[in-house]
Amino acid sequence: MKRRRTALAAVVGVSLGAIGAASGTPATADIGNGPSSAGIVERFDSPGFSFIPDFEDGLLVFANVNSIADACNGIPAGAGVEQVVSTPSGRVNGILQDDDVPVIVAPLGSAEAICDHPAAWPVIATGTGIVRASSGGFHLTGTVEEPDGQLWNVQAAFKPNGPDVNLVKRGQ
């Protein structure tokens, strides 16, 4: 179990890795965003996807992929907007936001089990959500629908203290 958590943490970290990678590139000022004394602001499209496991409830939430096969093949559904602020003190702050990303809720399984036959892996619900990522973690909120039409609110987070998924039936 610990090995799986470490591997998942590494993959989720990859989706947030652009924040750190962007800090090594030369920045240009975004004058319309405030005084230059506040820092240099860069905004750019940043394609990526993530998944959040819930080990206690046996769930896996995929964010920003159109299918489980796309997740297995590393194909994001689109690009979010990333903002990197290089402050005069040398600190670099990064934020990723993406609205209306595809969300898939599936049963938890090993990467090998899921990706050996991704089209056959069961899907519990699908929908859309909003993603926010920063050095404080990765957060997803949205709505998903089961095949029978039942709607659920989904909240998923990957924080320094670990991953968590919360599904709440709508109308209750």
N, C-alpha and C positions, 0 to 999 in steps of 0.2 A: 504494500500500500504506500509506503514512504517513497519508493522509487517512482510510482505513478504520479504522486503529488509533485515530486521534483520535476519530472518531465513536463507535466502540465504547466507548472509555474514557469518553466523555461519557454514554452511555446507562447503563453500569454505575454511573457516579457518581450518576446520577439515582436508582437503586435504593437507594443509600446516602445520598442527600440528606436523608432524613428525620432522620438523626442530627444534622446541622447545623441543620436547620429547628427541631427540637424545642428546641434551646438558647435560642431566642428567646422561648419561651413561659414564663409564670410556672410555677414548680415548686412542688410540695407535698412535704412530708417524708414519707418512708415509715418511720415510727418503728420498726416491727418489723424493720427491716433493719440496725440498728446505731445507734451514737450520732450525734446530729445534727452533731457536730463533724467527722464523716467526709464530710459533704456531703448534699445533697438528692437523693434517688433517685426517679425517675419510671419507671413501667412502663406500657406501653400496647401495643395491637395496632398493627402497622405493615404493611399490605398492600404487596406489591411483588414483583417478579421480577427475574431477572438472566439474563445469558448470558455464557459465557466462551468466547472463541475460542482455538483452538490453530493459529496460522498455519503452524507447521512440519509438523504432521500433518494439517492440513486438516479439523479437527473443530470442532464448535460444540456446547456443552453449555448447555441451557436449564434453569433452576432455578425451580420454583414456577409453572409453567404447565401446563395440561392438554393443550395442543396447540400446534403451531407457529402456527396461526391465532390462538390466544389471545395468543401473544407478539407477533405482528404488530399486534394490536388493543389491546395494553396491558392485558390482563385477567389478573391474577394468580389463582392457584388458591386462595389463602387469605392469612391474615395471620400474620406471625411476632410474637414478643414482643420489643419493643425496650426497652432500659433506658438511661436517660440519668442520669448522675451529675454534678451541679453541685457542685464542690468549693469550700471556703471561699476558696481562692486565685484562684478565677475560672475555672479550667480545667473544661472540660466533656468528659466521656468518654461515648461511646456504644457500645453493643453491640447487635447484632441476632442473635437465634437463632430458628431455625425447624426443627422436627423433622418427618420424614416428608413432605418436599415432593416433588412429582412432578419427575422428571428425564427429559429427552429428549436423546439424543445424535444429532446429524445431521451431514451433510457441511457444511463451511464454504462460505459463499456470500455474495454481497453482500445487503444488506437489500432492495434492489429485486428481485433474482432470487428470494429466498426468499418475500417478502411479496406478489409479484405473483400467485402461485398457491400459497399455503401448504399447501393440502391435497395438492398434488402433490409437495411437497418431500420427498425420501426421509428416512425415520427409520431410523437404524442400530439403536438400542436404547432401551428405556424402563425406568424403575424409580423408586426413591425414594432420598432422601438427606437429609442434615442440613446446614443452612446456618449459618455463623457469619460475621458481618461486624462490622468495627470500623474505626477509623481506620488500622489496620495492613493492611487488605485484606479480601477476600471469599474464603471458603473453603467448598467443598462436598465432602462425602464420601458415598458411597453405593454401591448395587448396581444395575446395569442388566442387562436381558436382551434378547438378540437374538431375532428371530422364531423361530429354530430352537431356542431354549431355552438357548443358551450364555450363562452368567452372567459378568459382568465387574465388578470393583471399579472405581469411578470416583473420582478425586480431581481437583478443578478449583479453580484459585485465580486471583484477580485481585489482584495485589500491586502496590506502587509500581513494581517493576521489570518489570511486564508480566504478561500472562495465560499460563496453562499448564494443559493437560489431560493427565491420566495415566490410561490404561485398562490394567488388568491382568486377564488371563483368570483366572477362579477355578479352583482345582484345580491350578495350576502353581507 
